[in-house]
Amino acid sequence: MNEDNQKILDALIAAFMNKDLEASLALFADDAVVYDPHYPIPRMEGKPAIRQGFEWGLSNMEQPGFTVRHLWGDDTSGAVEVDTHHVFKGGMALKFDQVFVYETRDGLITRLQSYVPYPPGGIGGLLARITRWAWKLKGKA
């Protein structure tokens, strides 16, 4: 694991958990891309779009939470596996696994993409749900 990337990711997680929007944004290149399916516009290109998404996300949370499980990487890219545990306004807690793939350039994040363990939507998801239901009826699941 590249030490510089470890510091960047540690700083990003700390800033997000402290709900420090400016510190979070300072870690991204101006042309960075963030993809996260939890946001109203999942693909956020450039700092203005990332700011809009992060402002929305942080405004809905009482306390963001991430516990790093594993971190892999080289000089310019890698992945971090986290246990996500957010508390939203009103006290609703949400816990799920998540993996972020990242790329860096000149000490800044250029790409951050979230992968979550949710089933696919649309026809693909519908077919999987129907098959899972049929397997349960037949005792296969």
Backbone torsions as a table, in degrees:
resi	resn	phi	psi	omega
1	MET	NA	129.2	176.5
2	ASN	-69.2	126.9	-177.1
3	GLU	-60.8	-39.0	179.3
4	ASP	-63.0	-43.2	179.1
5	ASN	-67.2	-36.0	176.6
6	GLN	-59.9	-43.5	-179.8
7	LYS	-65.5	-40.6	179.2
8	ILE	-62.2	-47.5	-178.1
9	LEU	-67.9	-40.1	176.1
10	ASP	-60.8	-42.2	179.9
11	ALA	-65.6	-39.7	179.7
12	LEU	-65.0	-46.1	179.6
13	ILE	-62.0	-44.5	179.8
14	ALA	-62.7	-45.0	-179.3
15	ALA	-62.9	-42.9	-178.8
16	PHE	-66.9	-41.9	179.8
17	MET	-67.3	-26.8	175.3
18	ASN	-87.1	2.4	-178.0
19	LYS	55.9	37.4	-179.2
20	ASP	-98.0	90.6	-176.2
21	LEU	-59.1	-46.6	-176.6
22	GLU	-64.5	-40.7	178.1
23	ALA	-66.0	-36.6	177.1
24	SER	-63.7	-50.3	-177.6
25	LEU	-64.5	-30.8	-179.8
26	ALA	-63.5	-16.8	-178.7
27	LEU	-89.1	-3.8	-177.7
28	PHE	-106.6	142.5	171.6
29	ALA	-68.4	155.4	-179.6
30	ASP	-58.2	-32.7	-177.8
31	ASP	-99.8	19.2	-177.9
32	ALA	-63.4	156.0	175.5
33	VAL	-124.5	128.7	174.3
34	VAL	-117.7	130.2	174.6
35	TYR	-122.1	121.7	178.0
36	ASP	-148.1	118.9	-176.0
37	PRO	-67.5	-7.0	179.8
38	HIS	-80.8	-11.5	-174.5
39	TYR	-95.5	155.7	-179.6
40	PRO	-57.1	-38.5	173.1
41	ILE	-117.9	99.9	-171.9
42	PRO	-60.1	-36.0	-178.8
43	ARG	-98.6	109.5	-178.6
44	MET	-108.4	113.6	-176.8
45	GLU	-108.7	119.2	179.9
46	GLY	88.4	157.2	-175.7
47	LYS	-60.2	-38.3	178.2
48	PRO	-59.6	-41.7	179.4
49	ALA	-69.5	-39.7	178.5
50	ILE	-64.5	-42.7	177.5
51	ARG	-57.9	-48.1	-179.2
52	GLN	-58.9	-45.3	-179.8
53	GLY	-65.9	-47.5	-178.8
54	PHE	-65.7	-38.1	176.4
55	GLU	-59.0	-44.9	179.2
56	TRP	-61.8	-49.1	-177.5
57	GLY	-61.3	-47.9	-178.1
58	LEU	-68.7	-30.1	-179.1
59	SER	-69.4	-20.2	-179.0
60	ASN	-92.6	-6.2	-174.0
61	MET	-112.1	138.7	168.6
62	GLU	-78.0	-44.7	-178.4
63	GLN	-148.8	108.3	172.3
64	PRO	-69.8	150.8	178.2
65	GLY	-147.7	133.6	175.6
66	PHE	-140.4	132.5	170.6
67	THR	-118.5	120.0	-178.3
68	VAL	-71.9	127.3	177.0
69	ARG	-96.8	-47.8	179.7
70	HIS	-147.1	149.3	178.5
71	LEU	-138.5	125.5	178.8
72	TRP	-127.0	151.2	174.7
73	GLY	174.5	172.4	174.1
74	ASP	-126.1	-152.1	-175.1
75	ASP	-70.2	-26.1	-174.2
76	THR	-131.6	-2.4	-177.7
77	SER	-158.8	168.2	178.2
78	GLY	170.9	-163.9	-179.5
79	ALA	-145.5	149.7	175.1
80	VAL	-130.8	125.5	177.5
81	GLU	-98.0	128.3	-176.1
82	VAL	-131.0	151.9	165.6
83	ASP	-92.8	114.9	-178.5
84	THR	-94.0	132.5	-179.6
85	HIS	-145.6	87.5	-179.0
86	HIS	-95.8	148.7	170.0
87	VAL	-117.0	119.7	-178.2
88	PHE	-90.6	163.7	176.8
89	LYS	-55.7	137.5	-175.5
90	GLY	93.9	-6.2	174.1
91	GLY	93.3	0.2	179.9
92	MET	-69.2	124.3	178.7
93	ALA	-99.3	141.1	179.0
94	LEU	-132.3	125.4	-179.7
95	LYS	-124.7	132.4	177.5
96	PHE	-162.1	159.6	175.2
97	ASP	-81.9	152.5	-179.7
98	GLN	-156.9	146.2	174.4
99	VAL	-124.4	134.0	173.8
100	PHE	-113.1	128.4	171.5
101	VAL	-98.1	136.0	-177.2
102	TYR	-132.5	156.6	170.8
103	GLU	-134.1	146.4	179.5
104	THR	-130.3	159.4	175.5
105	ARG	-152.4	128.2	176.8
106	ASP	52.3	40.2	175.7
107	GLY	79.3	11.3	179.9
108	LEU	-128.1	152.5	177.2
109	ILE	-77.4	129.1	177.5
110	THR	-107.2	-21.2	178.6
111	ARG	-150.5	134.7	174.7
112	LEU	-140.3	116.7	-177.1
113	GLN	-127.5	129.3	-179.4
114	SER	-90.7	138.7	171.9
115	TYR	-124.7	128.8	-176.8
116	VAL	-124.1	155.0	-174.9
117	PRO	-86.0	39.1	179.4
118	TYR	-90.9	150.8	177.0
119	PRO	-69.7	157.9	179.0
120	PRO	-67.7	152.7	175.6
121	GLY	-89.0	-171.3	174.5
122	GLY	65.9	-155.8	-178.0
123	ILE	-60.7	-42.1	179.8
124	GLY	-58.8	-44.6	178.5
125	GLY	-67.5	-38.6	179.2
126	LEU	-63.1	-45.2	179.6
127	LEU	-62.9	-40.5	178.6
128	ALA	-64.7	-41.5	179.3
129	ARG	-65.4	-42.0	178.6
130	ILE	-63.5	-45.0	179.6
131	THR	-63.6	-43.4	178.6
132	ARG	-60.3	-43.0	178.8
133	TRP	-63.2	-44.7	179.3
134	ALA	-64.0	-41.3	179.0
135	TRP	-63.7	-39.3	178.6
136	LYS	-63.4	-41.5	178.1
137	LEU	-62.5	-33.2	-179.0
138	LYS	-90.8	-0.1	179.6
139	GLY	77.3	17.9	-179.4
140	LYS	-90.3	-10.5	-177.2
141	ALA	-128.4	NA	NA
